[in-house]
Amino acid sequence: MSKKVNLSEQAFEDIQRLEDFIRGFDTSGNTLQKFRRELKIAISMLSKAPEIGVKQDKSEERRKYVHYKYIYLYFNLEEEVYITNVFSEHEDWINEI
């Protein structure tokens, strides 16, 4: 059974930031399309298999899932998967949370 996936306001901001960064160098639009396609795949994976991510801390329920160069931080709640952040694996994401 799939769970609904919701994104926090911060996750939406993260996605916008990443898209803006990609637009800065991607004149053809191919990289941006690839990012969006892989984002949809990651969300689908989290919906179908929310346990896939690794817990960040034994005392904390936040999980980390890495898919195609991007890190998704989320909570696997009873009724939903709640994505809190999206980072490029090249970012210093640990200091951002």
N, C-alpha and C positions, 0 to 999 in steps of 0.2 A: 504494500500500500504506500503510495506516494504522499509526502507531506507538502503542504503549502510552504513556499519560500517567500519570506518578506525581507526587505532591505531597510536598514536604519537610514535616517537622514544622512548620517556620516558616510555610510556605504554609497549612497547616491552621489554625495560630494566627491568621494574617492574615485568613483567611476568617471565622473565629469572631469576631474583633474587628470586622470590617465588618458582620457580621450583628447583633452586639450594638448597634452604632451605629445601624443602620437600625431595629431594634426600638425604640430610644429615641424615635423620632419617627413611626414608621409604625403608627398605630393600626389601620388596616384590613388590614395584611399584604400589600397589593398591591406595595409597593416591595420587600419581602423576596422575594416570589415572583418578581418581575422580576429581581432580583439573581441568584437561584438559576438561573433560566432562562438568563440571559445567561452565567453561569459555565459551564453545561453546553455552550452554544454555543461559547464561547471554547476550552474543552478539546477539543471536537470539531474545531474549526478547527486547533488546534495538532497534533492527532493526524494530520489529513489533509494539512496543509501546514506542517510544522515550520520551514521556511525563511522563513515569512511575517514573522517578527519581525526587527527591526533589531539588529545587533550593537551592544553598548554601548561596546566599545573594540576597536580593531583587534587588540590582543594578547590579548583575552579572548573566550571563546566564548559568554558569556552574552548572551542576546538579550532584547529588550523588545517585547512585543506589546500594543497598546492595543485594547480592545474595550469598547464601551458604558461609558465613564466609568471603566474599570478598567485597571490596568497589570499585566501578567503578566511577571515576569522568569523566565527559564528557560534550560536548556541543551538543545540538540538533540544528544543522544547517539546513538551508532550503533544501539542497540536500543530506545531510549525517548526521550521528552520528559520532562524533569525540571523541574517548576515549583518555584522556590525562594521566590518572594514574590508576593503579590497586594496591590496598593494601589489606593485611590481616586485618581483623577487630581488631586483636591483636596488630597491629602496631600503633605507635603514628603518624598517617598519617596527622593529621591537621598541625603539625609542619614541615611536609615534603613538603607542597605545597606552 
